[in-house]
Amino acid sequence: MRTYIFTDRERKIIQGFHNRKIGMTNRDLSKIRSRIKLFSRLKSDIFLYLEFFDAVMLAQMTNSPGKITK
């Protein structure tokens, strides 16, 4: 498992987009967007990670060992 998805530079670009300081036509942002579109497995892994993270947090909050179902 990798410890990051985006480089520090890419994070700054994405944060700039979220803060409305960088527009959709920004060249660097376009590169990041195209990479996300191309790598469907990356997208599914991100969603899987988020589901796993939520399940672990829920299990820790409820102190209930075992399988968590949706």
C-alpha positions, -999 to 999 in steps of 0.1 A, spaced: 0 0 0 13 34 -9 13 62 17 0 89 -6 -19 94 -38 -9 130 -47 25 147 -45 28 178 -24 27 199 -56 -5 182 -67 -21 187 -33 -14 224 -36 -30 225 -70 -61 206 -58 -64 227 -27 -62 258 -50 -90 244 -71 -111 238 -39 -104 273 -27 -114 286 -62 -79 300 -68 -73 276 -97 -98 271 -125 -108 240 -144 -87 251 -174 -55 251 -154 -30 229 -172 -16 212 -141 -51 205 -128 -61 191 -162 -32 166 -160 -44 154 -125 -80 152 -138 -70 132 -168 -50 108 -147 -80 101 -125 -102 95 -155 -77 71 -170 -70 50 -140 -103 34 -130 -86 10 -106 -72 40 -87 -107 54 -84 -121 20 -71 -92 17 -47 -99 51 -33 -135 43 -26 -125 9 -11 -100 26 12 -127 51 23 -152 23 30 -125 4 49 -115 35 69 -152 42 78 -157 6 89 -126 6 111 -136 39 127 -171 26 133 -158 -6 148 -135 14 171 -163 37 182 -187 8 190 -160 -15 204 -177 -43 185 -152 -68 171 -161 -89 141 -177 -83 108 -194 -50 100 -222 -52 74 -237 -25 54 
